Amino acid sequence: MSLPKPVMRGMLAKRLRFHLPIAFALSLGAAIAFKYTVTEPRKRAYAEFYKTYDSVKEFNAMREAGIFESVRPSGE
């Protein structure tokens, strides 16, 4: 009525042979999913924004709003 001894010899190597490829495949899948669901749409959004962005116009609008301390609005 004794319990059989657990097999401890080679247990880590056996479990790693099973779990390591699964972990690698899941991490690769997560990286690919992140690239195409987050990174690529973000790059397209930035490219679309900067096609029509005028930094000089934006600077003048901020200057007229009085945001900068070093640059006076043109009305003063």
PyMOL Python script that loads the backbone (N, CA, C, O; Angstrom):
from pymol import cmd

cmd.read_pdbstr("""\
ATOM      1  N   MET A   1       0.810  -1.188   0.000  1.00  0.00           N
ATOM      2  CA  MET A   1       0.000   0.000   0.000  1.00  0.00           C
ATOM      3  C   MET A   1       0.859   1.260   0.000  1.00  0.00           C
ATOM      4  O   MET A   1       0.445   2.300   0.511  1.00  0.00           O
ATOM      5  N   SER A   2       2.027   1.166  -0.560  1.00  0.00           N
ATOM      6  CA  SER A   2       2.862   2.356  -0.615  1.00  0.00           C
ATOM      7  C   SER A   2       2.686   3.048  -1.964  1.00  0.00           C
ATOM      8  O   SER A   2       2.389   2.431  -2.987  1.00  0.00           O
ATOM      9  N   LEU A   3       2.882   4.330  -1.906  1.00  0.00           N
ATOM     10  CA  LEU A   3       2.768   5.115  -3.141  1.00  0.00           C
ATOM     11  C   LEU A   3       4.015   4.924  -3.996  1.00  0.00           C
ATOM     12  O   LEU A   3       5.114   4.786  -3.460  1.00  0.00           O
ATOM     13  N   PRO A   4       3.861   4.915  -5.315  1.00  0.00           N
ATOM     14  CA  PRO A   4       5.067   4.788  -6.150  1.00  0.00           C
ATOM     15  C   PRO A   4       5.875   6.082  -6.086  1.00  0.00           C
ATOM     16  O   PRO A   4       5.324   7.176  -5.956  1.00  0.00           O
ATOM     17  N   LYS A   5       7.159   5.932  -6.178  1.00  0.00           N
ATOM     18  CA  LYS A   5       8.036   7.099  -6.121  1.00  0.00           C
ATOM     19  C   LYS A   5       7.836   7.944  -7.388  1.00  0.00           C
ATOM     20  O   LYS A   5       7.721   7.389  -8.481  1.00  0.00           O
ATOM     21  N   PRO A   6       7.795   9.285  -7.256  1.00  0.00           N
ATOM     22  CA  PRO A   6       7.657  10.127  -8.455  1.00  0.00           C
ATOM     23  C   PRO A   6       8.938  10.094  -9.285  1.00  0.00           C
ATOM     24  O   PRO A   6      10.041   9.969  -8.753  1.00  0.00           O
ATOM     25  N   VAL A   7       8.766  10.208 -10.575  1.00  0.00           N
ATOM     26  CA  VAL A   7       9.909  10.210 -11.479  1.00  0.00           C
ATOM     27  C   VAL A   7      10.457  11.627 -11.540  1.00  0.00           C
ATOM     28  O   VAL A   7       9.853  12.510 -12.148  1.00  0.00           O
ATOM     29  N   MET A   8      11.592  11.835 -10.914  1.00  0.00           N
ATOM     30  CA  MET A   8      12.178  13.169 -10.859  1.00  0.00           C
ATOM     31  C   MET A   8      13.349  13.317 -11.833  1.00  0.00           C
ATOM     32  O   MET A   8      13.655  14.422 -12.282  1.00  0.00           O
ATOM     33  N   ARG A   9      13.993  12.209 -12.152  1.00  0.00           N
ATOM     34  CA  ARG A   9      15.156  12.282 -13.024  1.00  0.00           C
ATOM     35  C   ARG A   9      14.719  12.643 -14.446  1.00  0.00           C
ATOM     36  O   ARG A   9      13.891  11.952 -15.039  1.00  0.00           O
ATOM     37  N   GLY A  10      15.281  13.732 -14.991  1.00  0.00           N
ATOM     38  CA  GLY A  10      14.973  14.152 -16.350  1.00  0.00           C
ATOM     39  C   GLY A  10      13.624  14.844 -16.490  1.00  0.00           C
ATOM     40  O   GLY A  10      13.162  15.072 -17.608  1.00  0.00           O
ATOM     41  N   MET A  11      12.985  15.181 -15.372  1.00  0.00           N
ATOM     42  CA  MET A  11      11.652  15.782 -15.435  1.00  0.00           C
ATOM     43  C   MET A  11      11.689  17.185 -16.061  1.00  0.00           C
ATOM     44  O   MET A  11      10.833  17.530 -16.875  1.00  0.00           O
ATOM     45  N   LEU A  12      12.687  17.984 -15.674  1.00  0.00           N
ATOM     46  CA  LEU A  12      12.788  19.340 -16.216  1.00  0.00           C
ATOM     47  C   LEU A  12      13.011  19.304 -17.722  1.00  0.00           C
ATOM     48  O   LEU A  12      12.359  20.039 -18.465  1.00  0.00           O
ATOM     49  N   ALA A  13      13.922  18.461 -18.174  1.00  0.00           N
ATOM     50  CA  ALA A  13      14.211  18.380 -19.608  1.00  0.00           C
ATOM     51  C   ALA A  13      12.989  17.899 -20.384  1.00  0.00           C
ATOM     52  O   ALA A  13      12.717  18.382 -21.483  1.00  0.00           O
ATOM     53  N   LYS A  14      12.264  16.958 -19.817  1.00  0.00           N
ATOM     54  CA  LYS A  14      11.071  16.435 -20.487  1.00  0.00           C
ATOM     55  C   LYS A  14      10.000  17.517 -20.606  1.00  0.00           C
ATOM     56  O   LYS A  14       9.379  17.671 -21.657  1.00  0.00           O
ATOM     57  N   ARG A  15       9.788  18.263 -19.523  1.00  0.00           N
ATOM     58  CA  ARG A  15       8.768  19.318 -19.558  1.00  0.00           C
ATOM     59  C   ARG A  15       9.196  20.479 -20.464  1.00  0.00           C
ATOM     60  O   ARG A  15       8.362  21.091 -21.132  1.00  0.00           O
ATOM     61  N   LEU A  16      10.497  20.776 -20.482  1.00  0.00           N
ATOM     62  CA  LEU A  16      10.979  21.847 -21.365  1.00  0.00           C
ATOM     63  C   LEU A  16      10.829  21.470 -22.827  1.00  0.00           C
ATOM     64  O   LEU A  16      10.471  22.316 -23.646  1.00  0.00           O
ATOM     65  N   ARG A  17      11.093  20.229 -23.168  1.00  0.00           N
ATOM     66  CA  ARG A  17      10.921  19.802 -24.557  1.00  0.00           C
ATOM     67  C   ARG A  17       9.475  19.974 -25.003  1.00  0.00           C
ATOM     68  O   ARG A  17       9.218  20.203 -26.184  1.00  0.00           O
ATOM     69  N   PHE A  18       8.551  19.869 -24.097  1.00  0.00           N
ATOM     70  CA  PHE A  18       7.139  20.026 -24.438  1.00  0.00           C
ATOM     71  C   PHE A  18       6.720  21.502 -24.428  1.00  0.00           C
ATOM     72  O   PHE A  18       6.047  21.955 -25.355  1.00  0.00           O
ATOM     73  N   HIS A  19       7.106  22.249 -23.399  1.00  0.00           N
ATOM     74  CA  HIS A  19       6.590  23.604 -23.205  1.00  0.00           C
ATOM     75  C   HIS A  19       7.363  24.688 -23.954  1.00  0.00           C
ATOM     76  O   HIS A  19       6.781  25.714 -24.305  1.00  0.00           O
ATOM     77  N   LEU A  20       8.644  24.492 -24.204  1.00  0.00           N
ATOM     78  CA  LEU A  20       9.434  25.526 -24.864  1.00  0.00           C
ATOM     79  C   LEU A  20       8.961  25.832 -26.283  1.00  0.00           C
ATOM     80  O   LEU A  20       8.820  27.012 -26.605  1.00  0.00           O
ATOM     81  N   PRO A  21       8.711  24.869 -27.140  1.00  0.00           N
ATOM     82  CA  PRO A  21       8.196  25.209 -28.472  1.00  0.00           C
ATOM     83  C   PRO A  21       6.821  25.881 -28.424  1.00  0.00           C
ATOM     84  O   PRO A  21       6.529  26.766 -29.228  1.00  0.00           O
ATOM     85  N   ILE A  22       5.993  25.460 -27.489  1.00  0.00           N
ATOM     86  CA  ILE A  22       4.673  26.088 -27.352  1.00  0.00           C
ATOM     87  C   ILE A  22       4.824  27.544 -26.937  1.00  0.00           C
ATOM     88  O   ILE A  22       4.166  28.423 -27.494  1.00  0.00           O
ATOM     89  N   ALA A  23       5.690  27.801 -25.957  1.00  0.00           N
ATOM     90  CA  ALA A  23       5.918  29.170 -25.507  1.00  0.00           C
ATOM     91  C   ALA A  23       6.490  30.029 -26.626  1.00  0.00           C
ATOM     92  O   ALA A  23       6.089  31.180 -26.797  1.00  0.00           O
ATOM     93  N   PHE A  24       7.418  29.475 -27.381  1.00  0.00           N
ATOM     94  CA  PHE A  24       8.017  30.214 -28.493  1.00  0.00           C
ATOM     95  C   PHE A  24       6.965  30.547 -29.552  1.00  0.00           C
ATOM     96  O   PHE A  24       6.919  31.670 -30.054  1.00  0.00           O
ATOM     97  N   ALA A  25       6.128  29.575 -29.888  1.00  0.00           N
ATOM     98  CA  ALA A  25       5.097  29.808 -30.911  1.00  0.00           C
ATOM     99  C   ALA A  25       4.066  30.835 -30.432  1.00  0.00           C
ATOM    100  O   ALA A  25       3.641  31.689 -31.210  1.00  0.00           O
ATOM    101  N   LEU A  26       3.671  30.761 -29.182  1.00  0.00           N
ATOM    102  CA  LEU A  26       2.699  31.726 -28.666  1.00  0.00           C
ATOM    103  C   LEU A  26       3.274  33.139 -28.605  1.00  0.00           C
ATOM    104  O   LEU A  26       2.577  34.106 -28.909  1.00  0.00           O
ATOM    105  N   SER A  27       4.540  33.261 -28.214  1.00  0.00           N
ATOM    106  CA  SER A  27       5.146  34.592 -28.159  1.00  0.00           C
ATOM    107  C   SER A  27       5.338  35.165 -29.561  1.00  0.00           C
ATOM    108  O   SER A  27       5.167  36.367 -29.769  1.00  0.00           O
ATOM    109  N   LEU A  28       5.687  34.325 -30.510  1.00  0.00           N
ATOM    110  CA  LEU A  28       5.813  34.790 -31.891  1.00  0.00           C
ATOM    111  C   LEU A  28       4.455  35.228 -32.428  1.00  0.00           C
ATOM    112  O   LEU A  28       4.352  36.252 -33.105  1.00  0.00           O
ATOM    113  N   GLY A  29       3.414  34.455 -32.127  1.00  0.00           N
ATOM    114  CA  GLY A  29       2.060  34.829 -32.546  1.00  0.00           C
ATOM    115  C   GLY A  29       1.607  36.139 -31.915  1.00  0.00           C
ATOM    116  O   GLY A  29       0.975  36.963 -32.575  1.00  0.00           O
ATOM    117  N   ALA A  30       1.929  36.333 -30.640  1.00  0.00           N
ATOM    118  CA  ALA A  30       1.558  37.585 -29.965  1.00  0.00           C
ATOM    119  C   ALA A  30       2.295  38.770 -30.578  1.00  0.00           C
ATOM    120  O   ALA A  30       1.712  39.840 -30.749  1.00  0.00           O
ATOM    121  N   ALA A  31       3.568  38.587 -30.908  1.00  0.00           N
ATOM    122  CA  ALA A  31       4.339  39.672 -31.516  1.00  0.00           C
ATOM    123  C   ALA A  31       3.790  40.037 -32.893  1.00  0.00           C
ATOM    124  O   ALA A  31       3.691  41.218 -33.228  1.00  0.00           O
ATOM    125  N   ILE A  32       3.437  39.043 -33.681  1.00  0.00           N
ATOM    126  CA  ILE A  32       2.880  39.311 -35.013  1.00  0.00           C
ATOM    127  C   ILE A  32       1.516  39.978 -34.898  1.00  0.00           C
ATOM    128  O   ILE A  32       1.209  40.904 -35.649  1.00  0.00           O
ATOM    129  N   ALA A  33       0.693  39.505 -33.953  1.00  0.00           N
ATOM    130  CA  ALA A  33      -0.624  40.116 -33.753  1.00  0.00           C
ATOM    131  C   ALA A  33      -0.482  41.566 -33.304  1.00  0.00           C
ATOM    132  O   ALA A  33      -1.230  42.424 -33.771  1.00  0.00           O
ATOM    133  N   PHE A  34       0.453  41.857 -32.415  1.00  0.00           N
ATOM    134  CA  PHE A  34       0.669  43.230 -31.953  1.00  0.00           C
ATOM    135  C   PHE A  34       1.135  44.117 -33.098  1.00  0.00           C
ATOM    136  O   PHE A  34       0.706  45.265 -33.219  1.00  0.00           O
ATOM    137  N   LYS A  35       2.014  43.581 -33.936  1.00  0.00           N
ATOM    138  CA  LYS A  35       2.525  44.374 -35.061  1.00  0.00           C
ATOM    139  C   LYS A  35       1.403  44.793 -35.997  1.00  0.00           C
ATOM    140  O   LYS A  35       1.334  45.951 -36.410  1.00  0.00           O
ATOM    141  N   TYR A  36       0.521  43.854 -36.334  1.00  0.00           N
ATOM    142  CA  TYR A  36      -0.501  44.164 -37.328  1.00  0.00           C
ATOM    143  C   TYR A  36      -1.769  44.776 -36.749  1.00  0.00           C
ATOM    144  O   TYR A  36      -2.561  45.345 -37.500  1.00  0.00           O
ATOM    145  N   THR A  37      -1.989  44.681 -35.443  1.00  0.00           N
ATOM    146  CA  THR A  37      -3.190  45.290 -34.871  1.00  0.00           C
ATOM    147  C   THR A  37      -2.909  46.613 -34.187  1.00  0.00           C
ATOM    148  O   THR A  37      -3.829  47.409 -33.999  1.00  0.00           O
ATOM    149  N   VAL A  38      -1.654  46.875 -33.806  1.00  0.00           N
ATOM    150  CA  VAL A  38      -1.336  48.118 -33.102  1.00  0.00           C
ATOM    151  C   VAL A  38      -0.339  48.973 -33.880  1.00  0.00           C
ATOM    152  O   VAL A  38      -0.604  50.142 -34.157  1.00  0.00           O
ATOM    153  N   THR A  39       0.781  48.403 -34.224  1.00  0.00           N
ATOM    154  CA  THR A  39       1.874  49.193 -34.788  1.00  0.00           C
ATOM    155  C   THR A  39       1.580  49.708 -36.190  1.00  0.00           C
ATOM    156  O   THR A  39       1.779  50.891 -36.466  1.00  0.00           O
ATOM    157  N   GLU A  40       1.114  48.847 -37.068  1.00  0.00           N
ATOM    158  CA  GLU A  40       0.856  49.271 -38.452  1.00  0.00           C
ATOM    159  C   GLU A  40      -0.263  50.325 -38.533  1.00  0.00           C
ATOM    160  O   GLU A  40      -0.079  51.318 -39.238  1.00  0.00           O
ATOM    161  N   PRO A  41      -1.407  50.167 -37.856  1.00  0.00           N
ATOM    162  CA  PRO A  41      -2.412  51.239 -37.889  1.00  0.00           C
ATOM    163  C   PRO A  41      -1.894  52.551 -37.309  1.00  0.00           C
ATOM    164  O   PRO A  41      -2.253  53.630 -37.780  1.00  0.00           O
ATOM    165  N   ARG A  42      -1.045  52.453 -36.281  1.00  0.00           N
ATOM    166  CA  ARG A  42      -0.478  53.671 -35.686  1.00  0.00           C
ATOM    167  C   ARG A  42       0.438  54.369 -36.688  1.00  0.00           C
ATOM    168  O   ARG A  42       0.402  55.594 -36.809  1.00  0.00           O
ATOM    169  N   LYS A  43       1.261  53.597 -37.409  1.00  0.00           N
ATOM    170  CA  LYS A  43       2.139  54.213 -38.414  1.00  0.00           C
ATOM    171  C   LYS A  43       1.331  54.866 -39.522  1.00  0.00           C
ATOM    172  O   LYS A  43       1.675  55.955 -39.980  1.00  0.00           O
ATOM    173  N   ARG A  44       0.238  54.201 -39.967  1.00  0.00           N
ATOM    174  CA  ARG A  44      -0.612  54.802 -41.001  1.00  0.00           C
ATOM    175  C   ARG A  44      -1.280  56.071 -40.498  1.00  0.00           C
ATOM    176  O   ARG A  44      -1.399  57.041 -41.248  1.00  0.00           O
ATOM    177  N   ALA A  45      -1.722  56.085 -39.231  1.00  0.00           N
ATOM    178  CA  ALA A  45      -2.370  57.277 -38.672  1.00  0.00           C
ATOM    179  C   ALA A  45      -1.386  58.440 -38.590  1.00  0.00           C
ATOM    180  O   ALA A  45      -1.743  59.572 -38.916  1.00  0.00           O
ATOM    181  N   TYR A  46      -0.156  58.178 -38.159  1.00  0.00           N
ATOM    182  CA  TYR A  46       0.849  59.237 -38.104  1.00  0.00           C
ATOM    183  C   TYR A  46       1.171  59.754 -39.503  1.00  0.00           C
ATOM    184  O   TYR A  46       1.287  60.964 -39.699  1.00  0.00           O
ATOM    185  N   ALA A  47       1.316  58.866 -40.467  1.00  0.00           N
ATOM    186  CA  ALA A  47       1.620  59.291 -41.833  1.00  0.00           C
ATOM    187  C   ALA A  47       0.488  60.159 -42.385  1.00  0.00           C
ATOM    188  O   ALA A  47       0.742  61.180 -43.023  1.00  0.00           O
ATOM    189  N   GLU A  48      -0.750  59.756 -42.141  1.00  0.00           N
ATOM    190  CA  GLU A  48      -1.901  60.538 -42.613  1.00  0.00           C
ATOM    191  C   GLU A  48      -1.949  61.903 -41.941  1.00  0.00           C
ATOM    192  O   GLU A  48      -2.258  62.902 -42.591  1.00  0.00           O
ATOM    193  N   PHE A  49      -1.646  61.957 -40.642  1.00  0.00           N
ATOM    194  CA  PHE A  49      -1.661  63.227 -39.915  1.00  0.00           C
ATOM    195  C   PHE A  49      -0.602  64.174 -40.465  1.00  0.00           C
ATOM    196  O   PHE A  49      -0.880  65.350 -40.698  1.00  0.00           O
ATOM    197  N   TYR A  50       0.606  63.670 -40.671  1.00  0.00           N
ATOM    198  CA  TYR A  50       1.691  64.547 -41.102  1.00  0.00           C
ATOM    199  C   TYR A  50       1.643  64.904 -42.578  1.00  0.00           C
ATOM    200  O   TYR A  50       2.426  65.746 -43.020  1.00  0.00           O
ATOM    201  N   LYS A  51       0.750  64.294 -43.362  1.00  0.00           N
ATOM    202  CA  LYS A  51       0.569  64.725 -44.753  1.00  0.00           C
ATOM    203  C   LYS A  51      -0.003  66.129 -44.801  1.00  0.00           C
ATOM    204  O   LYS A  51       0.363  66.913 -45.677  1.00  0.00           O
ATOM    205  N   THR A  52      -0.893  66.463 -43.880  1.00  0.00           N
ATOM    206  CA  THR A  52      -1.569  67.764 -43.899  1.00  0.00           C
ATOM    207  C   THR A  52      -1.136  68.671 -42.764  1.00  0.00           C
ATOM    208  O   THR A  52      -1.675  69.771 -42.638  1.00  0.00           O
ATOM    209  N   TYR A  53      -0.189  68.264 -41.936  1.00  0.00           N
ATOM    210  CA  TYR A  53       0.225  69.050 -40.774  1.00  0.00           C
ATOM    211  C   TYR A  53       1.134  70.187 -41.207  1.00  0.00           C
ATOM    212  O   TYR A  53       2.104  69.983 -41.936  1.00  0.00           O
ATOM    213  N   ASP A  54       0.804  71.395 -40.744  1.00  0.00           N
ATOM    214  CA  ASP A  54       1.618  72.572 -41.028  1.00  0.00           C
ATOM    215  C   ASP A  54       2.136  73.101 -39.700  1.00  0.00           C
ATOM    216  O   ASP A  54       1.382  73.698 -38.931  1.00  0.00           O
ATOM    217  N   SER A  55       3.414  72.888 -39.427  1.00  0.00           N
ATOM    218  CA  SER A  55       3.971  73.266 -38.126  1.00  0.00           C
ATOM    219  C   SER A  55       4.029  74.778 -37.941  1.00  0.00           C
ATOM    220  O   SER A  55       3.867  75.261 -36.821  1.00  0.00           O
ATOM    221  N   VAL A  56       4.255  75.531 -39.004  1.00  0.00           N
ATOM    222  CA  VAL A  56       4.310  76.988 -38.896  1.00  0.00           C
ATOM    223  C   VAL A  56       2.926  77.534 -38.543  1.00  0.00           C
ATOM    224  O   VAL A  56       2.803  78.423 -37.700  1.00  0.00           O
ATOM    225  N   LYS A  57       1.903  77.011 -39.178  1.00  0.00           N
ATOM    226  CA  LYS A  57       0.533  77.428 -38.870  1.00  0.00           C
ATOM    227  C   LYS A  57       0.186  77.095 -37.415  1.00  0.00           C
ATOM    228  O   LYS A  57      -0.442  77.895 -36.722  1.00  0.00           O
ATOM    229  N   GLU A  58       0.598  75.915 -36.964  1.00  0.00           N
ATOM    230  CA  GLU A  58       0.347  75.497 -35.585  1.00  0.00           C
ATOM    231  C   GLU A  58       1.105  76.389 -34.601  1.00  0.00           C
ATOM    232  O   GLU A  58       0.568  76.756 -33.556  1.00  0.00           O
ATOM    233  N   PHE A  59       2.351  76.738 -34.930  1.00  0.00           N
ATOM    234  CA  PHE A  59       3.132  77.628 -34.077  1.00  0.00           C
ATOM    235  C   PHE A  59       2.470  78.992 -33.983  1.00  0.00           C
ATOM    236  O   PHE A  59       2.362  79.552 -32.892  1.00  0.00           O
ATOM    237  N   ASN A  60       2.027  79.531 -35.107  1.00  0.00           N
ATOM    238  CA  ASN A  60       1.374  80.841 -35.072  1.00  0.00           C
ATOM    239  C   ASN A  60       0.087  80.807 -34.250  1.00  0.00           C
ATOM    240  O   ASN A  60      -0.214  81.766 -33.538  1.00  0.00           O
ATOM    241  N   ALA A  61      -0.667  79.730 -34.338  1.00  0.00           N
ATOM    242  CA  ALA A  61      -1.894  79.618 -33.542  1.00  0.00           C
ATOM    243  C   ALA A  61      -1.566  79.564 -32.054  1.00  0.00           C
ATOM    244  O   ALA A  61      -2.267  80.178 -31.250  1.00  0.00           O
ATOM    245  N   MET A  62      -0.528  78.853 -31.677  1.00  0.00           N
ATOM    246  CA  MET A  62      -0.141  78.791 -30.268  1.00  0.00           C
ATOM    247  C   MET A  62       0.419  80.122 -29.794  1.00  0.00           C
ATOM    248  O   MET A  62       0.185  80.531 -28.657  1.00  0.00           O
ATOM    249  N   ARG A  63       1.165  80.802 -30.673  1.00  0.00           N
ATOM    250  CA  ARG A  63       1.707  82.109 -30.305  1.00  0.00           C
ATOM    251  C   ARG A  63       0.580  83.099 -30.064  1.00  0.00           C
ATOM    252  O   ARG A  63       0.627  83.861 -29.099  1.00  0.00           O
ATOM    253  N   GLU A  64      -0.440  83.105 -30.929  1.00  0.00           N
ATOM    254  CA  GLU A  64      -1.572  84.014 -30.769  1.00  0.00           C
ATOM    255  C   GLU A  64      -2.393  83.669 -29.528  1.00  0.00           C
ATOM    256  O   GLU A  64      -3.026  84.549 -28.945  1.00  0.00           O
ATOM    257  N   ALA A  65      -2.390  82.410 -29.122  1.00  0.00           N
ATOM    258  CA  ALA A  65      -3.123  82.010 -27.921  1.00  0.00           C
ATOM    259  C   ALA A  65      -2.372  82.403 -26.655  1.00  0.00           C
ATOM    260  O   ALA A  65      -2.939  82.332 -25.565  1.00  0.00           O
ATOM    261  N   GLY A  66      -1.109  82.816 -26.772  1.00  0.00           N
ATOM    262  CA  GLY A  66      -0.333  83.251 -25.613  1.00  0.00           C
ATOM    263  C   GLY A  66       0.283  82.105 -24.832  1.00  0.00           C
ATOM    264  O   GLY A  66       0.542  82.251 -23.637  1.00  0.00           O
ATOM    265  N   ILE A  67       0.521  80.982 -25.466  1.00  0.00           N
ATOM    266  CA  ILE A  67       1.080  79.816 -24.776  1.00  0.00           C
ATOM    267  C   ILE A  67       2.555  80.032 -24.437  1.00  0.00           C
ATOM    268  O   ILE A  67       3.011  79.618 -23.371  1.00  0.00           O
ATOM    269  N   PHE A  68       3.293  80.669 -25.324  1.00  0.00           N
ATOM    270  CA  PHE A  68       4.737  80.818 -25.137  1.00  0.00           C
ATOM    271  C   PHE A  68       5.048  82.069 -24.324  1.00  0.00           C
ATOM    272  O   PHE A  68       4.444  83.121 -24.538  1.00  0.00           O
ATOM    273  N   GLU A  69       5.991  81.953 -23.390  1.00  0.00           N
ATOM    274  CA  GLU A  69       6.433  83.113 -22.623  1.00  0.00           C
ATOM    275  C   GLU A  69       7.490  83.897 -23.369  1.00  0.00           C
ATOM    276  O   GLU A  69       7.609  85.106 -23.171  1.00  0.00           O
ATOM    277  N   SER A  70       8.258  83.245 -24.218  1.00  0.00           N
ATOM    278  CA  SER A  70       9.374  83.892 -24.885  1.00  0.00           C
ATOM    279  C   SER A  70       8.961  84.580 -26.191  1.00  0.00           C
ATOM    280  O   SER A  70       9.753  85.334 -26.758  1.00  0.00           O
ATOM    281  N   VAL A  71       7.749  84.341 -26.676  1.00  0.00           N
ATOM    282  CA  VAL A  71       7.293  84.926 -27.942  1.00  0.00           C
ATOM    283  C   VAL A  71       5.979  85.659 -27.666  1.00  0.00           C
ATOM    284  O   VAL A  71       5.012  85.072 -27.180  1.00  0.00           O
ATOM    285  N   ARG A  72       5.969  86.937 -27.984  1.00  0.00           N
ATOM    286  CA  ARG A  72       4.740  87.707 -27.753  1.00  0.00           C
ATOM    287  C   ARG A  72       3.750  87.480 -28.901  1.00  0.00           C
ATOM    288  O   ARG A  72       4.159  87.278 -30.044  1.00  0.00           O
ATOM    289  N   PRO A  73       2.454  87.515 -28.595  1.00  0.00           N
ATOM    290  CA  PRO A  73       1.464  87.472 -29.668  1.00  0.00           C
ATOM    291  C   PRO A  73       1.611  88.695 -30.563  1.00  0.00           C
ATOM    292  O   PRO A  73       2.064  89.740 -30.098  1.00  0.00           O
ATOM    293  N   SER A  74       1.245  88.590 -31.818  1.00  0.00           N
ATOM    294  CA  SER A  74       1.449  89.698 -32.750  1.00  0.00           C
ATOM    295  C   SER A  74       0.566  90.892 -32.424  1.00  0.00           C
ATOM    296  O   SER A  74       0.850  91.995 -32.892  1.00  0.00           O
ATOM    297  N   GLY A  75      -0.487  90.719 -31.645  1.00  0.00           N
ATOM    298  CA  GLY A  75      -1.375  91.831 -31.285  1.00  0.00           C
ATOM    299  C   GLY A  75      -0.780  92.738 -30.226  1.00  0.00           C
ATOM    300  O   GLY A  75      -1.258  93.859 -30.057  1.00  0.00           O
ATOM    301  N   GLU A  76       0.245  92.302 -29.504  1.00  0.00           N
ATOM    302  CA  GLU A  76       0.829  93.121 -28.434  1.00  0.00           C
ATOM    303  C   GLU A  76       2.025  93.887 -28.920  1.00  0.00           C
ATOM    304  O   GLU A  76       2.639  94.627 -28.151  1.00  0.00           O
TER     305      GLU A  76
END
""", "prot")
cmd.dss("prot")
cmd.show_as("cartoon", "prot")
cmd.util.cbc("prot")
cmd.orient("prot")
